[in-house]
Amino acid sequence: MIVGSNIALQTIEINKFGVMKVFKFGGASIKNTKAIKNMAAIIKQFATQPLLIVVSAMGKTTNALEQIVDKAQKNLDYRFSFDEVKSSHQEIIRQLEIGDQSFLEKIEACFKEIEKAATEVGEYDQIYDQVVSQGEVLSSMILCEFMSNSGLPCEWLDARKYIHTQETYREGKVDWVKTKQSIETLPKVLHQKIIVTQGFIGSTIKQTTTTLGREGSDYSAAIFATCLPAKSVTIWKDVPGVMSADPKRISNAIVFEELPYQEASEMTYYGASVIHPKTIKPLANANIPLFVKNFDDPSSPGTIIHNCKVDNLPPLIVFKDNQCLISCKVTDYSFPNEQQLSSIFAALSQTNTRINVMQNSAISFSFCVDYRDSKILKLVSILSKDFEVYYNTGLTLITVKNYDANTFNEYRTKPNVILEQSSRSTLQVLVKN
């Protein structure tokens, strides 16, 4: 079932929005040889027009690289994970039958960089970025080489020379002025060749690699599109479009035919993983439409996110796992006041921790955040100087946006609810798994 307004969006083809386009392919769409060949086939359909391709790391490479850096920094044996990543990429290169000696040397240099960076001594988040970023470097090099061998005129581009950020590792904050100046030089290349570049990564003024946040390749596509400027962005996924819920959790989830920018932005804020949260804002400001399409069925309509109005949207249900509930209790039994709340938010700012939901009572202030071991321990340590701090991990935050009577009653009465909050249109419950 497809939900949307009555306009005939099936008649709106991607190529009607203009000349220059940005495509983003996620890890699932380039996870193996078959998927890579499918990606190349999609690109060939649009090869006559200026096209910039942003790619993620292949399959579960990012997870594997995270394991490598985590083990290396704890002085544990990381060789098995390292060898798995290396052999899987080498096998794809072999199956694609690509690469001269110069290309293979570049691939080998990436693996040397992974091992070197993972074993360095320093700030964990900075080391993390130097290691995990290599996933996108590897995938983009392999894809560009394969496309060139397939007769597609393309050029590999290092995104770190074009997306400039502050030294905020793992959450790179973009220097938009400098980034725009760099990306504005690309149209000359785009009118001659397809550009293949990396999502998720940028660099500081010191040329040190940063990442833009987990699953940040969508955001990279939006950055390139906004600065070019492009006429549209298409994110190719393993789902038929933006859905009302994760179909793996809710079997009767439906596909949205179209969504307004604001609705899509709110969905990502609450944790809908189909699009990175930072993606919508720059596209909405530039009025660039975003398509979410299925790479297994490119002819299906998918979802278009643009400047529109859609009435009577059905409930959207978002599950956000790996949550942590932190409660700060005032030690002298007084009520939490503005000064105490200010110190809590200062600690959150200091540790770059984002609140997903918060709630206060007479003697405590509680908030839910994504759980990251080192960050949470640091935050709890800071807060413990002024408060009695408790925290629970392994929780799931369920958000029901545009709820109706049935979904409201269903989710607020779920077992093991430890926090509930509702507004006129949104219900949130935090549940023990």
C-alpha positions as CSV (number, residue, x, y, z in Angstrom):
1,M,0.0,0.0,0.0
2,I,1.3,3.5,-0.9
3,V,0.1,6.5,1.0
4,G,0.2,10.1,-0.3
5,S,-1.7,12.9,-1.9
6,N,-3.8,12.4,-5.0
7,I,-1.3,13.9,-7.4
8,A,0.1,11.5,-10.0
9,L,3.6,11.3,-8.8
10,Q,4.2,8.3,-11.0
11,T,4.5,10.8,-13.8
12,I,7.3,12.6,-12.1
13,E,10.6,11.0,-13.3
14,I,13.9,11.7,-11.5
15,N,15.3,13.3,-14.7
16,K,12.5,15.9,-14.9
17,F,14.1,17.8,-12.0
18,G,17.0,19.0,-14.0
19,V,20.5,18.2,-15.1
20,M,22.9,17.7,-12.3
21,K,22.1,14.9,-9.8
22,V,23.6,13.3,-6.7
23,F,23.1,9.6,-6.1
24,K,24.0,7.9,-2.8
25,F,24.4,4.1,-2.5
26,G,24.5,2.6,1.0
27,G,26.4,-0.4,2.3
28,A,23.7,-2.9,1.4
29,S,23.6,-1.7,-2.2
30,I,27.3,-2.5,-2.7
31,K,27.8,-5.3,-0.3
32,N,29.0,-7.9,-2.8
33,T,29.9,-8.4,-6.5
34,K,26.2,-8.9,-7.6
35,A,25.2,-5.7,-5.8
36,I,28.0,-3.7,-7.3
37,K,27.1,-4.8,-10.8
38,N,23.5,-3.8,-10.1
39,M,24.7,-0.4,-9.0
40,A,26.7,0.1,-12.2
41,A,23.6,-0.9,-14.2
42,I,21.5,1.8,-12.5
43,I,24.2,4.4,-13.1
44,K,24.4,3.5,-16.8
45,Q,20.7,4.6,-17.1
46,F,21.7,8.2,-16.1
47,A,25.3,8.3,-17.4
48,T,24.5,10.9,-20.1
49,Q,23.9,13.6,-17.5
50,P,26.2,15.1,-14.9
51,L,26.2,12.7,-11.9
52,L,28.0,12.6,-8.6
53,I,28.0,9.3,-6.7
54,V,28.4,9.1,-2.9
55,V,29.1,5.7,-1.5
56,S,29.1,4.1,1.9
57,A,31.5,1.4,3.1
58,M,30.6,-2.1,1.7
59,G,28.1,-4.2,3.7
60,K,29.1,-4.4,7.4
61,T,32.6,-3.0,6.9
62,T,32.0,-0.1,9.3
63,N,31.0,-2.5,12.1
64,A,34.1,-4.6,11.5
65,L,36.4,-1.5,11.5
66,E,34.8,-0.4,14.8
67,Q,35.8,-3.7,16.2
68,I,39.3,-3.4,15.0
69,V,39.9,0.0,16.6
70,D,38.1,-1.0,19.8
71,K,40.2,-4.1,20.2
72,A,43.5,-2.4,19.2
73,Q,42.9,0.4,21.7
74,K,42.2,-2.1,24.5
75,N,45.4,-4.0,23.5
76,L,43.4,-7.0,22.4
77,D,44.0,-9.2,19.4
78,Y,42.4,-7.4,16.4
79,R,44.1,-9.6,13.7
80,F,41.1,-11.8,13.0
81,S,38.7,-8.8,12.3
82,F,41.4,-7.1,10.3
83,D,42.1,-10.1,8.1
84,E,38.4,-10.6,7.5
85,V,38.0,-7.1,6.2
86,K,41.0,-7.3,4.1
87,S,40.2,-10.7,2.6
88,S,36.5,-9.7,1.8
89,H,37.6,-6.7,-0.1
90,Q,40.3,-8.6,-2.0
91,E,37.8,-11.3,-2.9
92,I,35.4,-8.7,-4.4
93,I,38.3,-7.2,-6.4
94,R,39.2,-10.7,-7.7
95,Q,35.5,-11.4,-8.6
96,L,35.1,-8.1,-10.4
97,E,38.4,-8.8,-12.3
98,I,39.7,-5.3,-11.8
99,G,42.9,-3.6,-10.9
100,D,46.4,-3.1,-12.2
101,Q,49.4,-3.1,-10.0
102,S,49.1,0.6,-9.2
103,F,45.5,0.1,-8.1
104,L,46.3,-2.8,-5.9
105,E,49.1,-0.8,-4.3
106,K,46.6,1.9,-3.4
107,I,44.3,-0.7,-1.8
108,E,47.1,-2.1,0.2
109,A,48.0,1.4,1.4
110,C,44.5,1.7,2.9
111,F,45.0,-1.5,4.9
112,K,48.4,-0.3,6.1
113,E,46.7,3.0,7.2
114,I,44.0,1.1,9.1
115,E,46.5,-1.0,11.1
116,K,48.8,2.0,11.7
117,A,46.0,4.3,12.9
118,A,44.3,1.6,15.0
119,T,47.4,1.1,17.1
120,E,48.2,4.7,17.7
121,V,48.1,6.3,21.2
122,G,45.8,9.3,21.6
123,E,42.2,10.5,21.8
124,Y,39.9,7.6,21.1
125,D,37.4,9.5,18.9
126,Q,40.1,10.9,16.7
127,I,41.8,7.5,16.2
128,Y,38.3,6.0,15.5
129,D,37.8,8.4,12.6
130,Q,41.2,7.7,11.0
131,V,40.4,3.9,11.0
132,V,36.7,3.8,10.3
133,S,36.9,6.3,7.4
134,Q,38.9,3.8,5.4
135,G,35.8,1.8,4.7
136,E,34.4,4.5,2.4
137,V,37.8,5.1,0.8
138,L,38.1,1.4,-0.1
139,S,34.6,1.0,-1.5
140,S,34.8,4.2,-3.6
141,M,38.1,3.2,-5.1
142,I,36.8,-0.3,-6.0
143,L,33.6,1.0,-7.4
144,C,35.3,3.7,-9.5
145,E,37.8,1.1,-10.9
146,F,34.9,-1.2,-11.8
147,M,32.9,1.5,-13.4
148,S,35.8,2.6,-15.5
149,N,36.5,-0.9,-16.6
150,S,32.8,-1.1,-17.6
151,G,33.1,1.8,-19.9
152,L,31.6,4.5,-17.6
153,P,33.8,7.6,-17.7
154,C,34.4,8.3,-14.0
155,E,36.8,10.0,-11.7
156,W,37.6,9.2,-8.0
157,L,37.4,12.1,-5.7
158,D,38.7,12.4,-2.1
159,A,35.8,13.9,-0.1
160,R,38.2,15.0,2.6
161,K,39.5,17.7,0.3
162,Y,36.0,19.1,-0.3
163,I,34.1,18.6,3.0
164,H,35.8,20.7,5.7
165,T,34.9,20.3,9.3
166,Q,35.8,21.4,12.8
167,E,37.8,19.1,15.0
168,T,34.7,17.4,16.3
169,Y,35.6,13.8,15.8
170,R,32.8,11.3,15.1
171,E,30.4,14.3,14.8
172,G,32.2,16.5,12.3
173,K,30.6,20.0,12.2
174,V,30.8,21.3,8.7
175,D,32.5,24.5,7.8
176,W,29.9,25.4,5.1
177,V,31.7,28.5,3.7
178,K,34.9,26.6,3.0
179,T,33.1,23.5,1.9
180,K,31.0,25.4,-0.6
181,Q,34.1,27.1,-2.0
182,S,35.7,23.7,-2.6
183,I,32.7,21.9,-4.0
184,E,31.8,24.8,-6.4
185,T,34.8,23.9,-8.5
186,L,33.4,20.5,-9.4
187,P,30.8,21.2,-12.2
188,K,33.6,21.4,-14.8
189,V,34.6,17.8,-13.9
190,L,31.0,16.7,-13.8
191,H,30.3,17.8,-17.3
192,Q,33.0,15.4,-18.5
193,K,33.0,12.5,-16.0
194,I,30.9,10.8,-13.3
195,I,32.4,11.6,-9.9
196,V,32.7,8.8,-7.4
197,T,33.3,9.9,-3.8
198,Q,32.9,8.9,-0.2
199,G,30.1,9.5,2.2
200,F,30.5,10.0,5.9
201,I,34.0,11.6,5.9
202,G,35.6,15.1,5.9
203,S,38.7,16.7,7.2
204,T,39.9,19.4,9.6
205,I,42.1,22.4,8.7
206,K,45.0,20.3,9.8
207,Q,44.0,17.7,7.2
208,T,43.0,15.2,9.8
209,T,40.1,12.9,8.9
210,T,36.8,13.4,10.6
211,T,33.5,11.4,10.3
212,L,30.1,13.1,10.2
213,G,28.3,10.7,12.5
214,R,27.2,7.1,12.1
215,E,25.3,6.5,8.8
216,G,26.4,10.0,7.7
217,S,26.7,9.2,4.0
218,D,23.2,10.6,3.4
219,Y,24.4,13.9,4.9
220,S,27.4,13.9,2.6
221,A,25.1,13.6,-0.4
222,A,23.1,16.5,0.9
223,I,26.2,18.6,1.4
224,F,27.5,18.0,-2.2
225,A,24.0,18.6,-3.6
226,T,23.5,21.8,-1.8
227,C,26.9,23.3,-2.7
228,L,26.9,22.3,-6.4
229,P,23.9,22.9,-6.5
230,A,22.2,19.7,-7.8
231,K,18.6,19.4,-9.0
232,S,17.9,16.3,-7.0
233,V,19.3,13.7,-4.6
234,T,18.5,10.0,-4.8
235,I,19.2,7.6,-1.9
236,W,19.2,4.0,-3.1
237,K,18.2,1.6,-0.3
238,D,17.1,-2.0,0.2
239,V,13.6,-0.9,1.1
240,P,10.8,0.4,-1.3
241,G,10.9,3.9,0.1
242,V,10.3,5.7,3.4
243,M,8.0,3.4,5.4
244,S,5.7,4.0,8.4
245,A,7.8,1.6,10.4
246,D,10.6,-0.9,10.1
247,P,9.1,-3.8,8.2
248,K,11.3,-6.2,10.1
249,R,9.4,-5.2,13.3
250,I,5.9,-4.4,11.9
251,S,4.8,-6.5,9.0
252,N,2.0,-4.2,7.8
253,A,4.2,-1.1,7.5
254,I,3.3,1.0,4.5
255,V,5.3,3.1,2.0
256,F,4.8,6.9,1.9
257,E,4.5,8.1,-1.7
258,E,5.5,11.7,-0.7
259,L,6.4,13.5,2.4
260,P,7.0,17.2,3.3
261,Y,10.5,18.2,4.3
262,Q,9.3,19.0,7.9
263,E,7.6,15.6,8.4
264,A,10.7,13.7,7.1
265,S,13.0,15.8,9.3
266,E,10.9,15.1,12.4
267,M,11.0,11.4,11.6
268,T,14.8,11.3,11.5
269,Y,15.0,13.3,14.7
270,Y,13.0,10.6,16.5
271,G,15.4,7.9,15.1
272,A,13.9,6.7,11.8
273,S,17.1,5.2,10.3
274,V,16.1,5.3,6.6
275,I,17.7,8.8,6.3
276,H,20.4,10.4,8.4
277,P,19.0,13.2,10.7
278,K,21.1,16.0,9.2
279,T,20.2,15.3,5.6
280,I,16.9,17.1,5.3
281,K,17.7,20.6,6.5
282,P,20.2,21.7,3.8
283,L,18.1,20.1,1.1
284,A,14.9,21.9,2.3
285,N,16.7,25.2,2.6
286,A,17.8,24.8,-1.1
287,N,14.5,23.3,-2.1
288,I,16.2,20.2,-3.6
289,P,13.9,17.2,-3.8
290,L,15.1,13.9,-2.2
291,F,14.1,10.6,-3.6
292,V,14.3,7.3,-1.6
293,K,14.4,4.4,-4.1
294,N,14.8,0.7,-4.1
295,F,18.0,-0.5,-5.8
296,D,16.5,-3.9,-6.4
297,D,13.6,-2.4,-8.3
298,P,14.7,1.0,-9.8
299,S,11.4,1.4,-11.7
300,S,9.3,1.5,-8.5
301,P,8.1,5.0,-7.5
302,G,9.7,5.0,-4.0
303,T,9.2,8.1,-1.9
304,I,9.8,11.8,-2.8
305,I,10.5,14.3,0.0
306,H,9.9,17.8,-1.1
307,N,7.9,21.0,-0.5
308,C,4.4,19.7,-0.3
309,K,1.4,19.2,2.0
310,V,0.0,15.8,2.8
311,D,-3.1,15.5,4.9
312,N,-4.0,12.6,7.3
313,L,-0.7,10.9,7.4
314,P,-0.9,7.5,9.2
315,P,1.0,6.8,12.4
316,L,4.7,6.6,12.1
317,I,6.4,4.2,14.5
318,V,10.1,4.4,15.2
319,F,12.1,2.0,17.4
320,K,15.5,3.3,18.7
321,D,17.5,0.6,20.4
322,N,20.6,0.8,22.6
323,Q,19.2,3.5,24.8
324,C,20.4,4.7,28.2
325,L,18.2,6.4,30.8
326,I,20.1,8.6,33.2
327,S,18.5,10.0,36.3
328,C,20.0,12.9,38.4
329,K,18.7,13.2,41.9
330,V,19.4,16.2,44.0
331,T,21.4,15.0,47.1
332,D,19.9,17.4,49.7
333,Y,16.2,16.5,48.8
334,S,15.5,20.0,47.4
335,F,13.7,20.4,44.1
336,P,15.9,20.6,40.9
337,N,16.2,24.3,40.1
338,E,17.4,26.2,37.1
339,Q,21.0,26.3,38.2
340,Q,21.1,22.6,38.7
341,L,19.5,21.9,35.3
342,S,22.0,24.3,33.8
343,S,24.9,22.2,35.1
344,I,23.3,19.0,33.7
345,F,23.0,20.6,30.2
346,A,26.6,21.9,30.5
347,A,27.7,18.3,31.1
348,L,25.7,17.1,28.1
349,S,27.3,19.8,26.0
350,Q,30.8,19.0,27.3
351,T,30.4,15.4,26.3
352,N,28.6,16.2,23.0
353,T,25.6,14.0,24.1
354,R,22.2,14.5,22.6
355,I,19.0,14.0,24.6
356,N,16.3,11.8,22.9
357,V,13.7,12.4,25.6
358,M,13.7,14.1,29.0
359,Q,11.4,14.2,32.0
360,N,11.6,15.9,35.5
361,S,10.0,15.0,38.8
362,A,10.0,16.8,42.2
363,I,13.4,15.5,43.2
364,S,15.1,14.2,40.0
365,F,15.7,15.0,36.3
366,S,15.8,12.0,33.9
367,F,16.8,11.9,30.3
368,C,17.3,9.2,27.6
369,V,20.4,9.2,25.3
370,D,22.1,6.8,22.8
371,Y,24.4,4.5,24.7
372,R,28.1,4.7,24.0
373,D,30.2,3.2,26.7
374,S,33.1,5.7,27.0
375,K,30.8,8.8,26.5
376,I,28.2,7.7,29.1
377,L,30.8,6.9,31.7
378,K,32.4,10.3,31.3
379,L,29.0,12.0,31.5
380,V,28.1,10.1,34.7
381,S,31.4,11.0,36.2
382,I,30.8,14.7,35.6
383,L,27.2,14.6,36.9
384,S,28.2,12.6,40.0
385,K,30.0,15.6,41.3
386,D,26.7,17.4,42.0
387,F,24.0,14.7,41.8
388,E,23.2,11.2,42.9
389,V,23.2,9.5,39.5
390,Y,21.5,6.3,38.3
391,Y,21.4,4.8,34.8
392,N,19.8,1.9,33.0
393,T,21.1,0.5,29.7
394,G,19.8,-1.9,27.1
395,L,16.5,0.1,26.6
396,T,14.4,0.8,23.5
397,L,12.7,4.1,22.8
398,I,9.5,3.8,20.8
399,T,8.1,6.9,19.2
400,V,4.6,7.0,17.7
401,K,4.2,10.1,15.6
402,N,0.7,11.1,14.3
403,Y,-0.8,8.5,16.7
404,D,-4.4,7.4,16.6
405,A,-6.5,5.9,19.5
406,N,-5.4,2.4,18.6
407,T,-1.7,3.0,18.5
408,F,-1.8,5.3,21.5
409,N,-3.4,2.6,23.7
410,E,-1.3,-0.2,22.2
411,Y,2.1,1.3,22.9
412,R,1.5,3.1,26.2
413,T,0.3,-0.2,27.7
414,K,3.3,-2.3,26.5
415,P,5.0,-4.4,29.2
416,N,8.1,-3.0,31.0
417,V,7.5,0.7,30.2
418,I,9.7,2.8,32.5
419,L,9.1,6.2,31.0
420,E,6.2,7.6,29.1
421,Q,5.6,11.0,27.5
422,S,3.0,12.3,25.1
423,S,2.0,15.5,23.3
424,R,-0.8,16.3,20.9
425,S,0.7,14.3,18.1
426,T,3.5,12.2,19.5
427,L,3.8,9.4,22.1
428,Q,7.2,8.2,23.4
429,V,7.7,5.2,25.6
430,L,11.0,3.8,27.0
431,V,10.9,0.1,27.3
432,K,13.1,-2.5,29.1
433,N,14.1,-5.2,26.6
